[in-house]
Amino acid sequence: MIETITSPGYFVGWGTLAMINAGIAQSKNRSGLIWFLISLPLGPFATLLLITVFSFRK
């Protein structure tokens, strides 16, 4: 069967990614809660932003 976007595994994976992004944000002295909330709609794009854009700022 083809899994749909509403399958429970999809939401668990997306939520886990949001939590990982919150941890990355906190390690870069950013607000984990704000980045968790940003990551919910943006997902991997938020990870990309955290890793690329904020790694060059001090």
C-alpha positions in Angstrom: 0.0 0.0 0.0 1.0 3.5 -0.6 1.5 5.6 2.5 -0.2 8.9 2.5 0.9 12.2 4.1 -1.5 11.6 7.0 0.2 8.4 8.2 1.3 8.5 11.8 4.9 7.8 10.8 5.1 11.0 8.8 4.0 13.1 11.8 6.4 11.4 14.1 9.3 12.0 11.8 8.4 15.6 11.2 8.0 16.2 15.0 11.4 14.5 15.6 13.0 16.8 13.0 11.5 19.8 14.7 13.0 18.7 18.1 16.4 18.1 16.5 16.2 21.6 15.0 15.4 23.1 18.4 18.5 21.4 19.8 20.7 22.7 17.0 19.3 26.2 17.5 20.0 26.1 21.3 23.6 25.0 20.6 23.9 28.1 18.4 22.5 30.3 21.2 19.1 30.7 19.4 15.7 30.1 20.9 14.8 26.4 20.8 11.1 27.0 21.1 11.0 29.5 18.2 13.0 27.2 16.0 10.8 24.3 17.0 7.7 26.2 15.9 9.5 27.4 12.7 10.4 23.8 11.9 6.9 22.5 12.1 5.8 24.1 8.8 9.3 24.3 7.2 10.9 21.0 8.3 14.1 20.3 6.4 14.4 23.9 5.1 14.6 25.1 8.7 17.5 22.6 9.3 19.2 23.9 6.2 18.9 27.5 7.5 20.2 26.6 10.9 23.2 24.8 9.5 24.2 27.1 6.7 23.1 30.7 7.6 23.7 30.7 11.4 27.0 28.8 11.3 28.7 31.8 9.7 27.4 34.4 12.2 29.1 34.9 15.5 
